[in-house]
Structure formats: structure tokens, C-alpha cells
Amino acid sequence: TNNPKAVIVIFGATGGDLANRKLYPSIYRLYRNGKLSDNFAVIGVARRPWTNEVFRDKVKESIENFNDTNIDPDEFASHFHYNPFDIQDLEHYEDLDKLINELDDKYEAEGNRLFYFSMAPNFFGTLAANLKSEGLTTTKGWTRLVIEKPFGHDFKSAKELNKQIRETFTEDQIYRIDHYLGKEMVQNIEVIRFANALFEPLWNNQYISNIQITSSEVLGVEERGRYYDGAGALKDMMQNHMLQMLALIAMDPPIKLTPEEIRSEKVKVLRALRVMNEDEVDKYFVRGQYDKGIVNGEELPSYREGNGVDPESNTETFVAAKLMIDNFRWAGGVPFYIRTGKRMKEKSTEIVVEFKDLPMNLYYGKEHETKSNLLVIHVQPHEGITLHVNAKKGDYNASSTPITLSYDNKAGDKMNTPEAYEILLHDCMRGDSTNFTHWDEVAFSWKFIDVITNAWSKKKADFPNYNTGSNGPKEADQLLLNDGFEWWDVT
Ligand code: BG6
């Protein structure tokens, strides 16, 4: 078969819940769905002195609820091996290399090695350097690196991090994960836009009045207070996931569907983002932090009362922004409104494209209910597309009323659509980097975000300023009202 063969080495296999919640289940699903041959092994690497048995038990626990009788969990888990490891100790690299070779022979993985860095980024430099100096990156097959966010915390640190890993891996070998790019409906943006004669001709400043991208969450920061308090919504969501969706929505059609062409079009969008001066930031950006609130009869604490959070924290848990893209397609004033926040009313990610009104519409007036045309891309939890148009009301008059045309991606036999991590892991093993972020994308997005971070760091915010269970601070609504728009509540 053409299914990928590889030894996957996961650094940080015991820590964090990413591995348990996402990685092992994804590998399992690939295996179950026949997307992975039997020619694979996973090596869990971390400090703790675990044994293969302990590791395999964890892996089996993480896939427990699949309950698939066709797959023997022990058989699956037998592909997993554990290797206790000290990043500083060069001898450990030698042992790891031996184990990789051994498993490579056993599973006939053709010398392909996938290194997965799932640990604190301050170790990435040392780890990458040692992997190279000890010869682990020289093999007869391919070598690739998958790297988790956060990729730096500003442009400078991202550049430094990039420099360190580039000492060992070429850009082609680096797969920077942004799990939003593995979401089915995010990948669908390009198809909807470029496979339909209906949208692309209208997709510009002449026919679109504004675009809204919202990703709201119900959960607070939960157990991640320590990480989150040093990051905030701007760095945690906006710099990566939100700007990635923006790039896909705003980009020009690529010449071909190759990773190079697609990513270079996305880079052009990020390059065209209007960079603001620090003193303009308040006009374009709103920050928020959640206060306590009652949800389903349960009183939930404010952000500042959370675990690992500074009681006077100035960290934002909500951002709303108005972005302008200064290129031929969007110049002249098509605002892109973006918002994301924790502890909001619902868990939902949605993109709303609002079209301009007709220059002359006969169906205006008090007997008509004509509304703007909207194209809504529902990313999650519901996956689908809705087109809002106007049609005749079913009565004696020729008056108009809004109707919707909907497509539900999960309808029919599609219940089993793959998960983001599963798709991305599969892509990486096939050598397709389309849905991973190129260094240039990371660089331009940080440069844009840095201005906001700097402006905000100089002024203490008036936090908390929105209630748990709400849609964020009222300033976020004002941001649109100032332009004569409103956030569309389309769910
Ligand atoms: C992660 C952020 O990248 O994305 C989290 O670090 C956030 O804070 C998560 O909760 C949201 O992802 P999803 O797939 O649940 O929308």
C-alpha cells in the first residue's frame, strides 16, 4: 500500500494532555481507518522512568472509549515503546538512535523518522541541535519535524526559535501545527471559494461589505492558568488560528493547489494587513477579561480567581479587532472583524461574509423584510454552510422575506469525519505541508501582533469587563456599530 511508514518519536510523551487527548487517539483512528500501514512504531520520550507497559497502558486508556471490536487494543499498543530520556545527556541520544533503528528494522519503516516536539519550547533549541550532532537526523528515508504552538511569544522570540530549529531541519522538513488548519470546514474555505463560479466574482471590495470571524469558547482557562496568564487571547488564538482563517478567507486564488502556491498567497494577505501605530490600537482592538457569572445555576469564578493566575492579572481572555487589508482586492474599506474569547455564551467558530446591498432594491419598504445576503461558514461545533438570501413571502403580496439555503457537512454517511490532528498527522507523514504554517506566515503575523502587545502593555486595562456567559465587552459591539454594522448572530 501507499500508506505512510515511519517511526514517530514523540518528545514530551508523558506530560500535558495533548498526547493523551489528541495524539494517541489520532494515531489510533488513522490505524483503524486503514490510513496507516502496520509499518509504524511510536516512541514516547520523556524524563520519567516509565516502562513500555506503563506507556502502553496510558495509550490504551486514551483510546478506551472507541470500543472498536475489530481492533485489538493490545495489538495496537504493541507499536508503542517508551524511552526515558534526558535532553542534555548525549549518551541518551545514542540509545534512542539504536532503538529507532531497531524498530525501523522490525516494522520495515524504510528509515522514515518523524520527530514530534510536544514540550516546553525552551528545550527545542538544545534538542534539535543534539539530534543533529548525534546523527539522529541522518537516515536513508525522510526526516520531519512536527512542532506545536506556541511558536514564540513575539517576532523576536519566534525568529530565535526558528533559527535554532533551522540549524537542524530545513524549512521543507518543518511542520508547524495550527490545528485549525486541520478542521474540515477551515479546509473547505478554499473549495467553497475557488470551485464555485458563484462566489469568486463577488469576493472583493465591490460586493462584500464586511467579513466577521468569531471563535468563542464556553470554557475558561481551566488548569492552564500558568501558561495562559503569560499569553492571553491575542497570542493564544489571534496570532495563529484567527489570522490563519483570515488568510484563507482573504487570499487570492493560488496558481495551483501546491503547498508552495497556497502558502505564498496566504503570506501575501498577512503582508498586506494594515499595520497600525501604537496610538491607533484602541480604535481597532478591544480587549476583555471575564468576570464571574452563573451558568446553569452554577457560580463560576472570574479569570483572576483562577488557578495559576495573578489576582491582578492584566491578561486578556477576549479580543475583538477590526483589520484592514491593503491590497487590490480589499482596499477601499472592507473591514474584517475578528473576535475570540473564553467563557462566552457558546462554543462556536463561524465565518460570516456579508454582501453589500443592491444599488437599487425594489423590495425595500415596510412590507418587506429584505436582509443582507450572507454566506456563513460554520466551522464548529456544527459543520456546514448557510446562504442567506431573500425570497417571496408565501402570501397574497409580492413582499420579500429572508430564507436560508443550508448544507450540513455531517449529514448522511459523514458521521465519521476525521479530526484535525488526525488529518494533520496524516498530511505530515505523506509530506504534504499545505495545512501547516510556513515560517513567513508566522513572521508576518507576529510582526502585526507585536504592535498590539506593545500598546497594551503600556496601559493597564479596566478588567474584568465582561460577564461569564456573555458575548464579551460592549466595546466589541461598538467597534462594529461605529461602522454601521453588527455582529451577526447566526447560530
Ligand atoms: C488552542 C488554545 O490552540 O485552541 C486554547 O491554546 C483553545 O486556549 C483552543 O481553547 C481552541 O481550540 P478548539 O479546536 O477547541 O476551537
Residues whose N, C-alpha, C, O or C-beta is under 5 A from the ligand:
A	BS01	BG6	D236
